[in-house]
Amino acid sequence: MYITPLIALRTIRWIHTIVWAFFASAVLAIPFAAWQRRFELLLWLTGIVLVEVIVLMVNRFRCPLTEVAARYTAERQPNFDIYLPIWLAQYNKEIFGSIFVAGLALGFVRWLT
């Protein structure tokens, strides 16, 4: 069975979007866990996010799925490999990295008080 490049790209985009939603949810949950002083949950979420950070670091701060998607299209807009708005795909690391660091800082402050 032959899979067309379009079907392959759409499949990769869906998988990438689902994986992104999982990690984005973990990042967004960190400040809430910190605020509620749920430090065990905060540590688990931090560990999950750090796994993602390590994978990105090993791949020169690009998702491995981006490389796979690039095989099926010449398009290179920030969201060519994921179902996100261009602005979010372009500034994803800055936005969620800031939320992650702020959540950890809040967790540290809540732990000290």
N, C-alpha and C positions, 0 to 999 in steps of 0.2 A: 504494500500500500504506500503510495507516494503522498507525502505531506507537503503542501505548497508552502513557500516562504511566508505568505500572508498568514496562514493558519499557525505555522510555527511561531511567528512573531506575536500573534494575538495570544497564544498559549503562554508564551514567556511573559508577556505584559500582565496577564491575569495572575500568574504565579508570583511575579515580582510585586504586584500590588497587594496581594494577600500577605506575603512575607513582610512588606513595608508596614501594612496595617498592624500586624502583630507587634513589631518592634516599636512603632509609633505609639501604640497603646501602652506598652510597657513604660516608655519614656513619660507619657502623659500621666500615668498612674503614680509615678515617683513622688511628685510634690504632694499629692493627696495622701499617700502612705506616710510621708514625712509629717504632714500637718496633723494627721490622726495618731502619730507616734506608733505606728505599726512598723517597728524597726526590722522585724524578721522579714516581712513582706518587702520592705525597702531594700534589704540586702539581696533578696531573690531577684527583684526587678533589676537592680544594679548589675547583678551577675549576668542576667540575660542580655542586657544592653552592652555590657563589656565584651561578651562573646561576639556580638555584632561589630563592635569597634575593632576587635582583633581581626575579624574577617576582612573588614574594610582596609585596615592597615596593611595586611599581607597582600592585598590586591591594589595597592597604591591609591587608597581612598576611593575606590570605585567598587560598586557591587559586582560580584562575579556574573550575575545575570545580565548586566549591561554588556559585557563582552559576548555573551551567548547571543543576545538580541542583535548585536551589531553584525553578526554573520548573515542576517536575513533582511537587512535594509541598509541603504546608504544614508538614510535620514539621521541627523544628529542633534535635533532639538533636545533640550534638557529632559523632556518627557517622552522621547521616542521609544523608551523601553518599559514604560510604566503608565498606568492610567491615573495620572495626577495632573492638575493644572500646571502649566509651564512654570509659573512663579513659584509654586511649591516644590516642584522637582528641582528647580534651579537653586533654591535656597534651603533645601531640606536639611542639610547638615548643620547650617548655621542656626536655623530655627530650633530643631530638636536637640542640637548640641547645647544651646543656651538653656533650654528647658531642663535638660538633664543636669547640667552643672548647677542651675538655680535650685532644682529639687534636692540635689545632694547637699548644697549649702544649707537649705532649709532643714533638711534632716539632721545635719550636724548641729545646728542651732537648737532644734527641738530636743535633741539628745542631751545637750549640755544643760538645758534648763529644766 
